[in-house]
Amino acid sequence: MNIIICGAGRVGFTIAKLLSDQGHSITVIDQSSEDIQKINDSLDVKAIVGKATYPSILEKANASETDMIIAVTRNDEINMLICQIAFSIFNISKKIARIRSQDYLNPKFTRVYNKENLPIDVIISPEIEIAKSIQRKLEAPGALDSVPFADNKIRLLEILIKDNCKSIDIKFNELTKKYPKLEANIIGINREDKFFIPKKNDFVKKDDKIYVIINSSQMRETLEAFGHKEKISKKILIIGGGNIGFNLAKNIEETLEEVRVKIVEKNKERAEFLAKELNNTIIINGDGLDEETLAEANLGESETVLALTNDDEDNLMVSVLVEKFAKDQKEIDDKRTMALVNKPNYSLLQSSLKIDDLIDPRMNTVSSILKHVHKGTIENAYTLSNGEFEVIEAEIIETSELINKELKNSNLPEELRIGAILREAKVIIPRSNFIFKKDDRVVFIVKKDSISYVESIFRLSSV
């Protein structure tokens, strides 16, 4: 595919790298000569300095031969205008825009996004996507992440293996015998910052992060099998009432009735807005790093603390204060902390600061965009290991070469592992003699190098 990416920031750079590695022809446009130089130095893509809203610059990027344009500049209005010009002048078929302003995302105004008005095919809102991601984590206590597939019948869980896990050092083929009723499949392991797809003779070790495809109805049983018996937090404290904190609180109010949320917001005007828009959330106007404010918010009683301000350093400092307010080590261990961080180097501080989860807005946005790039009947995609691997959901149609083949005879790439299949309403964890059928919805992990092959076997037609 020929793809133009407008914006060479962290998200634009990451998307360009991943799509280029998958064999797509990529052109990146940005006004910053410094950012474009970084692209030129690091990636095998075409890079242009200039305004992507100028038709002459899009023409230079060969827009008339382009299949897709992705607008991820720092400005919502520019992203919208890029899509308009891409459609009106160059008739680019698929247009994706990152839009942050909540006013543009109000459901009342969605009719503006069509061919007659603003021709944007896919709108990506990082703040809304991150709020959804955090809520999924809250709904799966003990998991670092929980991602739904196949109408939420199948889930991907990311689980940290602690020393209390009774599954440590047990080979996977033995684990299957130990938990015969568990419909789960370990499809990936991150060990000492190296990611790999395990084989049946592998086993988990302490401090591993494992990625497990499960039947969604068995979330509690799966987490217990790997040493996690945490309960859903009933008392949540959010530091920072920006768009992420606001959307998260709103989602919790709508779906988790027993959960009580408090938000600490420094800006008085913003605090008044939150109080007006949220029904069951307590809003405290104050500094999230001020000990008196945190005492007023009952930090000590909060079961989960989320640091979601716009300042990375403030978010990291919140975790230090969580420790300070704790009575003893058990209270520290029982309390869950999450921090939003934009700078990648801060991940090195995670363990020393006792932060359970660092939330990376960049990879959330990248994941949201990539699932719209794939060709064929690929329904959903989620990136792992900084984009090296993807977990993909795809449907088997009548032209697929997998139909009526046994899994062991399907000649799938070495770095592809089938996790689970949804057939009608039934979740199946496949064995080697499993036979694919039309309309199966398959959830699998694959390395980025094999993405084009995956797209070909799940193609829309035989052409």
C-alpha angles and dihedrals in degrees: 000000000000107000131179117204116197111202126042099207123119094292095044091047093049094048091047091051095047096044092045090051088053090058101259121141105245133193120184123200126193137150091226111090088194093058091044090050089054089052091049092049095048111029139050095232137108111263127193130190110218148079112301089208090067111094089212091059092048088048089053087053088056093248093168089066095042125116098194141013123202116197112199103150117140092257124076095204093051090050090052093048092049090057091048093052092042089057102036099045106022103025093224105185102217124039125182123186132185108222122181106172110102091212091064089049097053107128089226090069102043092108088074089071103079139098093273095052121013108356100210114146098189128023117198116198110188094195094052092045092050092048089053091047093052091048090053089054091050091051091054104050110196093029121101088212139002120196123185124224135174098025089317091297089114127042137191112219125194108205131184112220110225127188092263092064110117092201094069114125093005112127113241094242087056092046088059089058092045092053104030094163096049113106098205138124126195104220102169144018129198107203121174090342093308119114123209141162106243128227126221092265093054123099138194125261133199112282093021117138106217128195114214129186108211145172099262092227089064099055096120094046092049094050091048091051087060097045103269122125099155118145128226109274114250095188117053127178119197119196107203125033099211123128093292095049092043095049092045093051090047092051092048091050090053099044112020106051098175094052118098118208132197124187125200110203124177099201111080096207091049091047089054090050091052092048090052097046101040123068109194102020121104112226121205118191106215149090113295090214094053111102094212091053091049091048089052088051090051094238089174092062096044113109095197125029119195119193104201106156123130091252118083094199092051090050091053092046091056089066090055090053091048088060092046093054093048118103096214145348093275091059090050091050093047095049117085119216129190127182132193111226129176098183112080096211092067090074086081089068096052099097097038091051093046093238112160095202137013112204114216111200091192096063092044089057093043091051091050092052099042095058088063093051099062119099128224127026096331106143103181141003137189125190124227135185094023092308098311090117135026132203106216136188115207136167124233110231130188094268095053115116089220095071113119092000123127114239092241091055099043096096093225117174119271091245096054122089125185108224105181143334130221109211111182099314097331126102113218126192098204127229124200092273094053112129120214119230136190114278094022111145107218125199114196144152121238137175115246092246090067098046094103090053090050090051090052096053092047094043124147095237141003092256 
